[in-house]
């Protein structure tokens, strides 16, 4: 299926990547969710890749009858992953099985665009976000959703669990808001009018439970302190087209990365939320949409000061 494109790349002909997530168990192993025709038509593929001495190799691949838009690894089984797709369904896959998926959850009425597995101990919960303007809570051991969260007035592009607070997740939407939810309460916990444009991505800081970042169609990144949401604590500019994905570093509290439809990936360094230093790096982008990224979780990012 895949064709080698040098030691550091593997081409998947006819597919366009939408998401990449590093395995929390195996350094150098990544899962890629991909779709044909940029996700507008055709099928999807889950590809699991691994880097070894020979380069990047394809370990396993699974096909689905609609485009796959996001992927997340299980936090209690190194072989299990969940994807979400254009037909509104979530699929559970097991790399140890020759065929799949193990289960399919079909409750969203439009494209399921985001899925995330909780990383906090003591719970095995999954959250999904959809173009039907809802987020859903799932237990992979149960055959239906546990709860549906309503309130957004636009497409939900991103849902992500807090790495600090059990049962708490954030969602970013086309209604220009960032929202904070608690699975123990039915309504939204906090609504932040984050941008004057669609918000396409959000992420939690791994070192501060109150700090989140948003990226939007207005080409800006904004940092938010949940204790005071009247204005962002910092704003980062530089991208020239919509920001599709933003991620905080798991190794450094002051480093984040963003990717954009301007075909660049940039990393930013901020100090005390006031003094900002920005560096930009052009990286390989072989399709027409650099849609998702995942910061390397097995190799710390080092940034030299100018």
The 8 nearest C-alpha neighbors of each residue, nearest first, counted from 0:
[[1, 11, 2, 12, 57, 60, 10, 46],
 [2, 0, 11, 10, 9, 57, 3, 12],
 [1, 3, 10, 9, 4, 11, 0, 12],
 [2, 4, 9, 5, 10, 8, 1, 6],
 [5, 3, 8, 9, 10, 2, 6, 7],
 [6, 4, 7, 8, 3, 9, 54, 55],
 [5, 7, 54, 8, 55, 4, 53, 3],
 [6, 8, 5, 54, 55, 9, 4, 50],
 [9, 7, 4, 5, 6, 55, 3, 10],
 [8, 10, 3, 4, 2, 1, 55, 11],
 [9, 11, 2, 1, 12, 3, 4, 8],
 [10, 12, 1, 14, 13, 2, 9, 0],
 [13, 11, 14, 10, 1, 0, 2, 15],
 [12, 14, 35, 11, 15, 36, 34, 10],
 [15, 13, 35, 34, 12, 11, 33, 16],
 [16, 14, 33, 34, 37, 35, 286, 17],
 [15, 17, 33, 18, 32, 34, 14, 31],
 [16, 18, 68, 33, 290, 32, 291, 69],
 [19, 17, 291, 32, 69, 31, 16, 68],
 [18, 20, 31, 30, 292, 293, 32, 291],
 [21, 19, 30, 29, 293, 22, 71, 31],
 [20, 22, 29, 28, 23, 30, 296, 19],
 [21, 23, 24, 25, 28, 29, 72, 20],
 [24, 22, 25, 21, 72, 74, 26, 77],
 [25, 23, 22, 77, 26, 28, 21, 74],
 [24, 26, 22, 28, 23, 27, 77, 21],
 [27, 25, 28, 297, 24, 22, 23, 21],
 [26, 28, 50, 49, 25, 29, 21, 297],
 [29, 27, 49, 22, 26, 25, 48, 21],
 [30, 28, 21, 48, 20, 22, 47, 49],
 [29, 31, 47, 20, 19, 46, 48, 21],
 [32, 30, 19, 46, 18, 45, 47, 33],
 [33, 31, 45, 18, 67, 69, 17, 68],
 [34, 32, 16, 44, 15, 17, 67, 43],
 [35, 33, 43, 66, 38, 14, 15, 67],
 [34, 36, 14, 41, 37, 38, 42, 15],
 [35, 37, 38, 39, 40, 34, 41, 15],
 [38, 36, 35, 39, 15, 34, 40, 14],
 [39, 37, 34, 66, 36, 40, 35, 41],
 [38, 40, 37, 36, 41, 35, 66, 34],
 [41, 39, 38, 36, 35, 42, 66, 65],
 [40, 42, 35, 65, 66, 36, 43, 39],
 [43, 41, 65, 64, 66, 35, 63, 34],
 [42, 44, 66, 34, 67, 63, 65, 33],
 [45, 43, 62, 33, 61, 63, 32, 46],
 [44, 46, 32, 61, 60, 31, 62, 33],
 [47, 45, 60, 31, 30, 59, 44, 48],
 [48, 46, 30, 59, 58, 29, 57, 60],
 [49, 47, 57, 29, 58, 56, 28, 30],
 [50, 48, 28, 56, 55, 27, 29, 51],
 [49, 51, 55, 27, 54, 56, 28, 48],
 [50, 52, 54, 53, 55, 49, 56, 27],
 [51, 53, 54, 50, 55, 6, 56, 49],
 [52, 54, 51, 55, 6, 50, 56, 7],
 [55, 53, 6, 51, 50, 52, 7, 56],
 [54, 56, 50, 49, 7, 8, 9, 51],
 [57, 55, 49, 48, 58, 50, 54, 9],
 [56, 58, 48, 59, 47, 49, 1, 55],
 [59, 57, 48, 47, 56, 49, 60, 46],
 [60, 58, 47, 57, 46, 94, 61, 48],
 [59, 61, 46, 45, 47, 44, 62, 58],
 [60, 62, 45, 44, 46, 63, 59, 99],
 [63, 61, 44, 43, 45, 60, 64, 42],
 [62, 64, 43, 65, 42, 44, 61, 66],
 [63, 65, 42, 43, 62, 66, 41, 86],
 [66, 64, 42, 43, 63, 85, 41, 84],
 [65, 67, 43, 34, 42, 38, 85, 84],
 [68, 66, 84, 43, 32, 33, 34, 83],
 [69, 67, 17, 84, 112, 83, 32, 66],
 [68, 70, 18, 113, 82, 83, 32, 67],
 [71, 69, 82, 81, 32, 114, 18, 83],
 [70, 72, 81, 115, 80, 116, 114, 20],
 [73, 71, 80, 79, 74, 22, 81, 116],
 [74, 72, 79, 80, 75, 76, 116, 77],
 [73, 75, 76, 72, 118, 116, 77, 117],
 [76, 74, 73, 77, 123, 79, 72, 78],
 [77, 75, 78, 73, 79, 74, 72, 80],
 [76, 78, 79, 24, 73, 75, 74, 72],
 [79, 77, 94, 93, 76, 95, 80, 73],
 [80, 78, 93, 73, 92, 76, 77, 72],
 [81, 79, 72, 92, 73, 71, 91, 93],
 [80, 82, 91, 71, 90, 70, 92, 72],
 [83, 81, 70, 90, 69, 89, 71, 67],
 [84, 82, 89, 111, 69, 67, 88, 68],
 [83, 85, 67, 111, 66, 86, 68, 88],
 [84, 86, 110, 87, 66, 65, 111, 67],
 [85, 87, 84, 110, 88, 65, 109, 111],
 [88, 86, 110, 111, 107, 109, 85, 84],
 [87, 89, 105, 104, 86, 84, 83, 111],
 [88, 90, 83, 104, 82, 103, 105, 84],
 [89, 91, 103, 82, 81, 102, 100, 83],
 [90, 92, 81, 102, 101, 100, 80, 103],
 [93, 91, 100, 80, 79, 101, 99, 81],
 [94, 92, 79, 95, 78, 96, 80, 101],
 [93, 95, 78, 96, 79, 92, 59, 97],
 [94, 96, 93, 78, 97, 79, 92, 98],
 [97, 95, 94, 98, 93, 99, 92, 101],
 [96, 98, 95, 99, 94, 93, 59, 61],
 [99, 97, 96, 100, 61, 101, 93, 92],
 [100, 98, 101, 92, 97, 96, 61, 93],
 [99, 101, 92, 102, 91, 90, 98, 103],
 [102, 100, 99, 91, 92, 93, 103, 90],
 [103, 101, 91, 100, 90, 104, 92, 99],
 [102, 104, 90, 89, 105, 91, 88, 100],
 [103, 105, 89, 88, 106, 90, 102, 143],
 [106, 104, 88, 107, 87, 103, 89, 108],
 [105, 107, 108, 104, 88, 87, 144, 143],
 [106, 108, 87, 109, 105, 88, 111, 129],
 [107, 109, 87, 131, 106, 110, 86, 130],
 [110, 108, 87, 131, 130, 107, 111, 129],
 [109, 111, 85, 87, 130, 86, 129, 112],
 [112, 110, 129, 87, 84, 83, 85, 128],
 [111, 113, 129, 68, 110, 128, 156, 83],
 [112, 114, 128, 157, 127, 69, 158, 111],
 [113, 115, 127, 126, 69, 70, 71, 83],
 [114, 116, 126, 71, 125, 159, 117, 127],
 [117, 115, 125, 124, 71, 118, 73, 126],
 [116, 118, 124, 160, 119, 125, 123, 115],
 [119, 117, 162, 116, 120, 74, 160, 161],
 [120, 118, 117, 165, 162, 121, 122, 163],
 [121, 119, 122, 118, 165, 123, 117, 74],
 [120, 122, 119, 123, 165, 118, 124, 117],
 [123, 121, 120, 124, 119, 117, 165, 166],
 [124, 122, 138, 117, 125, 121, 116, 139],
 [123, 125, 138, 117, 137, 122, 116, 126],
 [124, 126, 116, 137, 115, 136, 117, 138],
 [127, 125, 136, 115, 135, 114, 137, 116],
 [128, 126, 114, 135, 113, 134, 158, 115],
 [129, 127, 134, 113, 155, 158, 112, 111],
 [130, 128, 111, 131, 112, 155, 110, 132],
 [129, 131, 154, 132, 110, 109, 155, 111],
 [130, 132, 109, 129, 133, 108, 154, 107],
 [133, 131, 154, 130, 155, 153, 151, 129],
 [134, 132, 149, 131, 148, 129, 128, 135],
 [135, 133, 128, 148, 127, 147, 129, 126],
 [134, 136, 147, 127, 126, 146, 148, 144],
 [135, 137, 126, 146, 145, 144, 125, 147],
 [138, 136, 144, 125, 145, 124, 139, 126],
 [137, 139, 124, 140, 141, 125, 123, 145],
 [140, 138, 141, 137, 124, 142, 125, 123],
 [141, 139, 138, 142, 137, 123, 143, 124],
 [142, 140, 138, 139, 143, 137, 144, 145],
 [141, 143, 140, 104, 144, 139, 138, 102],
 [144, 142, 141, 145, 104, 137, 138, 106],
 [143, 145, 137, 146, 136, 135, 142, 138],
 [144, 146, 136, 137, 143, 138, 147, 135],
 [147, 145, 136, 144, 135, 148, 137, 182],
 [146, 148, 135, 134, 136, 149, 133, 145],
 [149, 147, 134, 133, 135, 146, 150, 185],
 [150, 148, 133, 151, 147, 134, 132, 186],
 [149, 151, 152, 148, 187, 133, 132, 186],
 [150, 152, 153, 132, 149, 174, 133, 172],
 [153, 151, 174, 150, 132, 154, 173, 172],
 [152, 154, 174, 173, 132, 151, 172, 155],
 [153, 155, 130, 132, 173, 172, 156, 131],
 [156, 154, 172, 129, 128, 130, 132, 157],
 [155, 157, 199, 172, 171, 112, 154, 113],
 [156, 158, 171, 113, 200, 170, 155, 128],
 [159, 157, 170, 169, 128, 113, 127, 114],
 [158, 160, 169, 168, 115, 170, 157, 161],
 [161, 159, 168, 117, 167, 162, 169, 115],
 [160, 162, 168, 163, 164, 167, 203, 159],
 [163, 161, 118, 119, 160, 164, 205, 203],
 [164, 162, 161, 208, 165, 119, 205, 207],
 [163, 165, 161, 167, 162, 166, 208, 119],
 [166, 164, 167, 119, 163, 161, 122, 162],
 [165, 167, 182, 181, 164, 168, 183, 160],
 [166, 168, 181, 165, 161, 180, 164, 160],
 [169, 167, 160, 161, 180, 159, 179, 181],
 [170, 168, 179, 159, 178, 158, 180, 160],
 [169, 171, 158, 178, 157, 177, 159, 179],
 [172, 170, 177, 157, 198, 156, 200, 155],
 [173, 171, 155, 198, 174, 154, 156, 176],
 [172, 174, 197, 153, 154, 175, 198, 155],
 [173, 175, 153, 172, 152, 176, 197, 151],
 [176, 174, 197, 173, 198, 196, 194, 172],
 [177, 175, 192, 193, 191, 174, 172, 171],
 [176, 178, 171, 191, 170, 193, 190, 192],
 [179, 177, 190, 170, 189, 169, 191, 176],
 [178, 180, 169, 189, 188, 168, 187, 170],
 [181, 179, 188, 187, 168, 167, 169, 182],
 [180, 182, 167, 183, 184, 166, 188, 168],
 [183, 181, 166, 184, 167, 180, 185, 136],
 [182, 184, 181, 185, 166, 167, 180, 186],
 [183, 185, 182, 181, 186, 187, 180, 188],
 [186, 184, 183, 148, 187, 182, 181, 146],
 [187, 185, 184, 188, 148, 180, 149, 150],
 [186, 188, 180, 189, 179, 178, 185, 150],
 [189, 187, 180, 179, 186, 181, 190, 178],
 [188, 190, 179, 178, 187, 191, 180, 177],
 [191, 189, 178, 177, 192, 179, 176, 188],
 [190, 192, 177, 193, 176, 178, 189, 228],
 [193, 191, 176, 194, 175, 177, 190, 195],
 [192, 194, 176, 191, 177, 175, 195, 213],
 [195, 193, 196, 175, 192, 198, 176, 215],
 [194, 196, 175, 197, 193, 217, 192, 198],
 [197, 195, 194, 175, 216, 217, 198, 215],
 [196, 198, 173, 175, 216, 215, 174, 199],
 [199, 197, 215, 172, 175, 171, 173, 200],
 [198, 200, 215, 156, 243, 214, 197, 171],
 [201, 199, 244, 214, 157, 213, 171, 198],
 [202, 200, 213, 212, 171, 245, 214, 157],
 [201, 203, 212, 211, 246, 245, 247, 204],
 [204, 202, 211, 205, 210, 161, 212, 247],
 [203, 205, 206, 207, 210, 247, 211, 202],
 [204, 206, 249, 207, 203, 162, 252, 247],
 [207, 205, 204, 252, 208, 251, 249, 210],
 [208, 206, 209, 204, 210, 205, 252, 203],
 [207, 209, 163, 210, 206, 204, 205, 203],
 [210, 208, 225, 224, 207, 211, 226, 223],
 [209, 211, 224, 204, 207, 223, 208, 203],
 [212, 210, 203, 223, 202, 222, 204, 209],
 [211, 213, 222, 202, 201, 221, 223, 203],
 [214, 212, 201, 221, 220, 200, 222, 215],
 [215, 213, 220, 200, 242, 198, 199, 219],
 [214, 216, 198, 199, 242, 217, 197, 218],
 [215, 217, 241, 218, 197, 196, 242, 198],
 [216, 218, 215, 219, 196, 241, 195, 240],
 [219, 217, 241, 216, 238, 240, 242, 215],
 [220, 218, 236, 217, 235, 214, 215, 221],
 [219, 221, 214, 235, 213, 234, 236, 212],
 [222, 220, 234, 213, 212, 233, 231, 235],
 [221, 223, 212, 233, 231, 232, 211, 234],
 [224, 222, 231, 211, 210, 232, 225, 212],
 [223, 225, 210, 209, 226, 227, 228, 232],
 [226, 224, 209, 227, 228, 223, 210, 211],
 [225, 227, 224, 228, 209, 223, 210, 229],
 [228, 226, 225, 224, 229, 230, 223, 231],
 [229, 227, 230, 225, 224, 223, 226, 191],
 [230, 228, 227, 231, 191, 192, 223, 224],
 [229, 231, 228, 232, 227, 223, 193, 233],
 [232, 230, 223, 233, 222, 221, 228, 234],
 [231, 233, 222, 223, 272, 230, 224, 234],
 [232, 234, 222, 231, 221, 272, 235, 273],
 [233, 235, 221, 220, 222, 236, 231, 219],
 [236, 234, 220, 219, 221, 233, 237, 267],
 [237, 235, 219, 238, 220, 234, 218, 239],
 [236, 238, 239, 235, 218, 219, 279, 265],
 [237, 239, 218, 240, 236, 261, 259, 219],
 [238, 240, 261, 218, 237, 241, 259, 260],
 [241, 239, 261, 260, 218, 238, 259, 242],
 [240, 242, 216, 218, 260, 259, 215, 217],
 [243, 241, 259, 215, 214, 218, 244, 258],
 [242, 244, 259, 290, 199, 258, 241, 200],
 [245, 243, 200, 291, 258, 257, 242, 290],
 [244, 246, 257, 256, 200, 201, 214, 258],
 [247, 245, 256, 255, 202, 257, 248, 294],
 [248, 246, 255, 204, 254, 249, 256, 202],
 [247, 249, 250, 255, 251, 254, 294, 246],
 [248, 250, 205, 251, 247, 296, 252, 294],
 [251, 249, 248, 299, 252, 300, 296, 205],
 [252, 250, 253, 248, 254, 249, 300, 206],
 [251, 253, 206, 254, 250, 248, 205, 204],
 [252, 254, 269, 268, 251, 270, 255, 248],
 [255, 253, 268, 248, 251, 267, 252, 247],
 [254, 256, 247, 248, 267, 266, 246, 268],
 [257, 255, 266, 246, 265, 245, 267, 247],
 [256, 258, 245, 265, 244, 264, 266, 246],
 [259, 257, 264, 244, 243, 263, 242, 289],
 [258, 260, 242, 261, 243, 241, 262, 263],
 [259, 261, 262, 240, 241, 288, 289, 242],
 [260, 262, 240, 259, 263, 239, 238, 241],
 [263, 261, 260, 259, 289, 284, 264, 288],
 [264, 262, 281, 261, 259, 258, 265, 282],
 [263, 265, 258, 257, 280, 281, 282, 259],
 [266, 264, 279, 257, 280, 256, 263, 258],
 [267, 265, 256, 255, 279, 278, 257, 254],
 [266, 268, 277, 255, 254, 278, 256, 269],
 [269, 267, 254, 276, 253, 277, 275, 270],
 [268, 270, 275, 253, 272, 276, 274, 267],
 [269, 271, 274, 272, 275, 273, 253, 268],
 [270, 272, 273, 274, 269, 253, 275, 232],
 [273, 271, 270, 269, 233, 232, 274, 275],
 [274, 272, 271, 275, 270, 233, 269, 232],
 [275, 273, 270, 269, 272, 271, 276, 268],
 [276, 274, 269, 270, 273, 268, 277, 272],
 [275, 277, 268, 269, 267, 274, 278, 270],
 [278, 276, 267, 268, 275, 279, 266, 269],
 [277, 279, 267, 266, 265, 280, 276, 268],
 [280, 278, 265, 266, 277, 281, 264, 267],
 [279, 281, 265, 264, 282, 278, 263, 266],
 [280, 282, 263, 264, 279, 283, 265, 262],
 [283, 281, 280, 284, 264, 263, 262, 265],
 [284, 282, 285, 281, 263, 262, 264, 8],
 [285, 283, 286, 282, 289, 262, 287, 263],
 [284, 286, 283, 287, 289, 288, 15, 10],
 [287, 285, 288, 284, 15, 289, 16, 37],
 [286, 288, 289, 285, 284, 262, 260, 37],
 [289, 287, 290, 286, 260, 262, 259, 284],
 [290, 288, 260, 262, 259, 291, 284, 258],
 [289, 291, 288, 243, 17, 244, 258, 259],
 [292, 290, 18, 244, 17, 289, 19, 243],
 [293, 291, 19, 244, 18, 294, 258, 290],
 [292, 294, 20, 19, 295, 246, 21, 291],
 [295, 293, 296, 248, 292, 246, 256, 249],
 [296, 294, 297, 298, 293, 21, 299, 300],
 [297, 295, 298, 294, 249, 21, 299, 26],
 [296, 298, 295, 26, 299, 27, 21, 25],
 [297, 299, 295, 296, 300, 250, 26, 294],
 [300, 298, 250, 301, 297, 296, 295, 251],
 [301, 299, 298, 302, 250, 251, 248, 295],
 [300, 302, 299, 303, 251, 298, 250, 254],
 [303, 301, 304, 300, 268, 254, 305, 278],
 [304, 302, 305, 301, 300, 268, 278, 276],
 [305, 303, 302, 276, 268, 301, 278, 277],
 [304, 303, 276, 302, 278, 277, 268, 275]]
